[in-house]
Amino acid sequence: MSPSAFLHQHLPQVWLQRGLVARLLLPVAWAYGALVALRSWAYGASLFKSERVPALVIVVGNVVAGGAGKTPTTIALVKHLQSQGLGVGVISRGHGRKNRDTRPVALNSLPQDVGDEPLLIHQATGVPLWVGAARADAAKALLQAHPEVRIIVCDDGLQHLALARDIEICVMDERGVGNGWLLPAGPLREPWPRTVDVLLHTGASGATGGFQARRQLASHARTAYGRLVPLQDLKHQAVDAVAGLARPQAFFDMLRQSGLTLAQTTALPDHHDYAQWHPSNTDKPLLCTEKDAAKLWPHAPHALAVPLQLTPEEGFWQALDALIAQKMQAHA
């Protein structure tokens, strides 16, 4: 097993407890915490510039390492804003891509050029989406190309202080803040608690306050050619599943909860590129996430992508709409 695969599988378990391994990593966590505090102070003292763009900026992020549901939340948020007739665009760093330039995402973009999550968001919503190592540059490029955009949603970037923001949405899953320690002794990217505008729980979390969202798989999978396959049709046979996620087991559990029988599961590191991975057999249906599909289909065109749907409670939308109205009035 490679070092990255070992860390991918075992560190998240370490982060749930304040055990021996976590305690041995505390000195590194203290050093990391000092750097985080120094950086935050530098932005607060205007030693580092936080750039503002001429649009309302909503950041969707989290305070722990690994997926908590940011991308499904971003998709749900964008669709909500679209339903209100608001001009919305999305920016992202494009984690996992092989370059650092600033560029738009198109329906036929390659994941290695723009990142798997930005491609998924664009395919799901159709809104203008730009990726860039510097999110402020991506926002400015997006606004120049699409002056009709009034709201920019930043997928991830809660800790990216170089871009000024108007609203922060923090997403947490059932892990909450784990053992409550900073990386690498715990999962925290920054100290918690910290002030955010809206806290959204995508699982049963121990953190207090905020709103709840329900995560579930769609009732169908999608082929590489766009055909929909009801999951009900797969219940009479064993299937294989693969996932390149921060928490692949969550996807496998949801497939089982949908009534499917999993013969073989393959857990790969988050944003895995699938360049060297091939299924061990093609006799069984192979299920993957929508995030993995664009990278997997060139090597396994028979794979079926299962969409993940996220539905926040109504109170979340009411609180967010009130915040947006207040901020947009201040922008006017």
Disulfide bonds with the S-S distance in Angstrom:
none
